[in-house]
């Protein structure tokens, strides 16, 4: 299945220009600049900090909270019996993720069952591709398939500015989710990072080697930069669109950024993420942004200055080490190993408590280090959130007389 945070992790948008100049990197523009179609959705951002913000939003912004807010990547999906029953009735993943009623129903399934502190929209990082000229299919065995991958200047001609009206089901779903959960949970939107989205567009689908896109870094860098530039502006506008539609918080998934050597990530992914954050923060300065990279242990220090508010740690990073390396000026998210949900509940409880202690009482969002695995017992997911709700920082850290500024800043 396609890389989806809710159904299979590693999926955004409107582009007014294919030329981006930011932080010292320039990219070439293809020989066309069509005007974007008018949209019925406003791109003005009204999100502002408030004392009534959900717990997760407060923690992401660095405000004091009494306990760790919690949600899970792939929170809705194939481990839930209610989801599997619905999927039997609607076997097409794209139908489930592109139909407002189904999106809302699936997004709310874990909310109704477990009461997490975050409700993330059921969608996919590939969902917006057709809205700017890249069609895709999802095949039973191969997963996402793009029949016309872009690897040349000729291929770039297929791109056009995103038509946000074609993504109305995303906006409407977020509005409904915001109404449904009220102030009891944060509504989360998400996008894929330009590099990660580009891997699908260049490779034509999923891959284990990334040979086509990695070779383009050297054989056709101008083509790749143009593609990444187009995606950067598009994703930024898509984020603003999601916030205006009701998302409290946004997560950027650079799911395949960890497949790059650190120096190549600095050149081919980081500048574009920074530009997205810069563009979004200009219009939505108070909207927290989370950045997650699968396999990010070697990138943590490099991720700090992307401008995001929170960095998600995968389960291979020790939370205490990650917190020390990142410092107190930025939030952390994670990072319980998803396999712990198959363990005896006392072992799961102990691991949750260990992660929270290592993260400290400020700027931490409790989550898994990756998505919920297929076959995960629902009672373990319920227990995860029960433990999170039961934890109180006043009690958990009452014996901490010598407070580490990295944990308590």
Residue pairs with C-beta under 8 A, 6 or more apart in sequence:
1 7
1 8
1 93
1 138
1 143
2 8
2 11
2 93
2 124
2 125
2 126
2 138
2 143
2 144
3 9
3 10
3 11
3 124
3 125
3 126
3 144
3 192
3 196
3 206
3 253
3 255
4 11
4 74
4 77
4 97
4 123
4 124
4 125
5 11
5 73
5 74
5 120
5 123
5 125
5 190
5 251
5 253
5 371
6 74
6 75
6 76
6 77
6 106
6 107
6 120
6 122
6 123
7 74
7 76
7 77
7 78
7 93
7 97
7 122
7 124
8 74
8 77
8 143
8 371
9 73
9 74
9 253
9 255
9 294
9 370
9 371
10 125
10 192
10 196
10 253
10 255
10 256
10 294
11 123
11 124
11 125
11 126
11 127
11 128
11 190
11 191
11 192
11 197
11 253
12 125
12 127
12 128
12 191
12 192
12 197
12 234
12 235
12 238
12 239
13 128
13 131
13 132
13 162
13 164
13 191
13 231
13 233
13 234
13 235
13 236
13 237
13 238
13 241
14 36
14 39
14 43
14 132
14 161
14 162
14 163
14 164
14 233
14 234
14 237
14 238
14 241
15 36
15 132
15 159
15 161
15 162
15 230
15 233
15 234
15 237
16 36
16 161
16 233
16 237
17 29
17 33
17 233
18 27
18 29
18 30
18 32
18 33
18 156
18 159
18 226
18 229
18 230
18 233
19 27
19 28
19 29
19 229
20 26
20 27
20 229
20 232
20 233
20 275
21 27
22 271
22 274
22 275
22 278
23 271
23 274
23 275
24 271
25 225
25 271
27 222
27 225
27 226
27 228
27 229
28 222
28 225
28 226
29 226
29 229
30 153
30 156
30 157
30 159
30 226
32 157
34 160
34 161
35 161
36 161
36 162
36 163
37 161
37 163
37 165
39 163
39 164
39 165
40 165
40 168
41 164
41 165
41 168
41 171
41 241
41 244
41 245
42 244
43 237
43 240
43 241
43 244
43 283
44 244
44 283
45 240
45 243
45 244
45 283
45 284
45 287
46 244
47 243
47 248
47 284
47 286
47 287
48 286
49 61
49 286
52 183
53 61
53 63
53 183
53 186
53 248
54 69
54 117
54 118
54 183
54 184
54 185
54 186
54 248
55 65
55 67
55 69
55 117
55 186
56 69
56 71
56 117
56 118
56 185
56 186
56 248
56 249
56 365
57 186
57 248
57 249
57 288
58 64
58 65
58 69
59 65
59 68
59 69
59 331
59 362
59 363
59 364
59 365
60 249
60 288
60 290
60 309
60 310
60 331
60 363
60 365
61 286
61 288
61 309
62 309
62 331
62 362
62 363
64 361
64 362
65 361
65 393
66 392
66 393
66 394
67 388
67 389
67 391
67 392
67 393
68 356
68 359
68 364
68 365
68 366
68 388
68 391
68 393
69 117
69 118
69 186
69 365
69 366
69 388
70 116
70 117
70 118
70 365
70 366
70 367
70 384
70 385
70 388
70 389
71 116
71 117
71 118
71 119
71 120
71 186
71 188
71 365
71 366
71 367
72 110
72 116
72 367
72 368
72 371
72 372
72 381
72 384
73 120
73 292
73 367
73 368
73 370
73 371
73 372
74 371
74 372
75 110
75 116
75 118
75 119
75 120
75 372
76 83
76 106
76 107
76 109
76 110
76 120
76 122
77 83
77 122
77 371
77 372
77 374
78 84
78 87
78 374
79 372
79 373
79 374
79 375
79 376
79 377
79 378
79 381
80 109
80 110
80 113
80 378
81 378
82 109
82 113
83 106
83 109
86 96
86 102
86 105
86 106
87 96
90 96
90 99
90 102
93 124
93 138
94 138
95 102
96 102
96 103
96 106
96 122
97 103
97 122
97 123
97 124
97 127
98 127
98 169
99 169
100 169
100 172
100 173
100 176
102 122
103 121
103 122
103 123
103 169
103 170
103 173
104 173
104 176
104 177
104 180
106 122
107 119
107 120
107 121
107 122
107 173
107 177
108 119
108 177
108 180
108 181
110 116
110 119
110 381
111 119
111 180
111 181
111 185
113 378
113 381
113 382
114 381
114 382
114 384
114 385
115 184
115 185
115 385
115 389
116 185
116 385
117 185
117 186
117 388
118 185
118 186
118 187
118 188
118 249
118 365
119 177
119 181
119 185
119 186
119 187
119 188
120 187
120 188
120 189
120 190
120 251
121 170
121 173
121 174
121 177
121 187
121 188
121 189
121 190
121 242
121 247
123 170
123 190
125 190
125 191
125 192
125 196
125 197
125 253
125 255
126 136
126 144
126 192
126 197
126 200
127 167
127 170
128 162
128 167
128 170
128 234
128 238
129 135
129 136
129 146
129 197
129 200
129 201
130 136
130 166
131 162
131 163
131 164
131 166
131 167
132 159
132 160
132 161
132 162
132 163
132 230
132 234
133 158
133 159
133 160
134 146
134 148
134 150
134 158
134 159
134 201
135 146
135 147
135 148
136 144
136 145
136 146
136 147
136 200
137 144
137 145
137 147
138 144
138 145
139 145
142 205
142 206
143 205
143 206
144 200
144 205
144 206
145 204
145 205
146 200
146 201
146 204
146 205
147 204
148 155
148 158
149 155
149 201
149 202
149 203
149 204
149 212
150 156
150 158
150 159
150 201
150 202
150 223
150 227
151 202
151 212
151 216
151 220
151 223
152 220
152 223
153 222
153 223
153 226
155 223
156 223
156 226
156 227
156 230
159 227
159 230
161 234
162 234
162 237
162 238
164 171
164 237
164 238
164 241
167 238
167 241
170 189
170 241
170 242
170 245
171 241
171 242
171 244
171 245
172 245
174 187
174 189
174 242
174 245
174 246
174 247
175 245
175 246
177 187
177 246
178 187
178 246
178 247
178 248
181 187
186 248
186 249
187 246
187 247
187 248
187 249
188 247
188 248
188 249
188 250
188 251
189 239
189 242
189 243
189 245
189 247
189 249
189 250
189 251
190 250
190 251
190 252
190 253
191 235
191 238
191 239
191 242
191 250
191 251
191 252
191 253
191 276
192 235
192 252
192 253
192 254
192 255
193 235
193 252
193 253
193 254
193 255
193 257
193 269
193 272
193 273
193 276
193 291
194 228
194 231
194 232
194 235
194 269
194 272
194 273
194 276
195 228
195 254
195 256
195 257
195 260
195 265
195 268
195 269
195 272
196 253
196 254
196 255
196 256
196 257
197 231
197 235
198 213
198 224
198 227
198 228
198 231
199 207
199 210
199 213
199 256
199 259
200 206
201 227
202 212
202 213
202 216
202 224
202 227
203 210
203 212
203 213
210 256
210 259
213 224
214 260
214 264
216 223
216 224
217 224
217 264
217 267
217 268
224 268
228 268
228 272
229 272
231 272
232 272
232 275
232 276
233 279
235 276
236 275
236 276
236 279
236 280
237 279
239 250
239 276
239 280
239 284
239 289
240 279
240 280
240 283
240 284
242 250
243 250
243 280
243 284
243 287
247 287
248 287
248 288
249 287
249 288
249 289
249 290
250 280
250 287
250 288
250 289
250 290
251 289
251 290
251 291
251 292
251 312
252 273
252 276
252 289
252 290
252 291
252 292
252 308
253 292
254 269
254 273
254 291
254 292
254 293
255 292
255 293
255 294
256 294
257 265
257 269
257 293
257 294
257 296
257 299
258 265
258 293
258 294
258 295
258 296
258 298
258 299
259 295
260 268
260 269
262 298
262 299
262 302
265 299
265 302
266 302
270 302
270 303
270 306
273 291
273 306
273 308
274 305
274 306
274 307
277 289
277 306
277 307
277 308
278 307
280 287
280 289
281 287
281 289
281 307
288 309
288 310
288 331
289 307
289 308
289 309
289 310
290 308
290 309
290 310
290 311
290 312
290 331
290 333
290 365
291 303
291 306
291 308
291 310
291 311
291 312
292 311
292 312
292 314
292 333
293 299
293 303
293 312
293 314
294 314
294 370
295 314
295 316
296 303
296 311
296 312
296 313
296 314
296 317
297 314
297 316
297 317
300 311
300 313
300 317
300 322
300 325
300 326
301 325
301 326
303 311
304 311
304 326
304 327
304 330
308 330
309 330
309 331
310 330
310 331
310 332
310 333
310 363
310 365
311 326
311 330
311 331
311 332
311 333
312 332
312 333
312 334
312 335
312 367
313 319
313 322
313 332
313 333
313 334
313 335
313 369
314 334
314 335
314 369
314 370
315 334
315 335
315 336
315 337
315 338
315 368
315 369
315 370
316 369
317 334
317 335
317 369
318 358
319 332
319 334
319 335
319 354
319 355
319 358
319 359
320 358
322 332
322 335
323 332
323 358
323 359
323 360
323 406
323 407
324 406
326 332
327 406
327 409
328 362
328 363
328 405
328 406
328 407
328 408
328 409
329 409
330 363
331 363
331 364
331 365
332 359
332 363
332 364
332 365
333 364
333 365
333 366
333 367
334 355
334 365
334 366
334 367
334 368
334 369
335 355
335 367
335 368
335 369
336 348
336 351
336 352
336 355
336 366
336 367
336 368
336 369
336 384
337 351
337 368
337 369
338 368
338 369
338 370
338 371
338 372
338 373
338 376
339 373
340 347
340 348
340 351
341 348
341 368
341 372
341 373
341 376
341 377
341 380
341 381
341 384
342 373
342 375
342 376
342 377
342 380
343 351
343 380
345 379
345 380
345 383
348 380
348 383
348 384
348 387
349 383
349 387
352 366
352 384
352 387
352 388
352 391
353 387
353 391
353 396
355 366
356 364
356 366
356 391
356 396
357 396
357 397
359 366
359 407
360 397
360 404
360 406
360 407
360 408
361 393
361 396
361 397
361 407
361 408
362 407
362 408
362 409
363 409
366 388
372 381
397 408
400 408
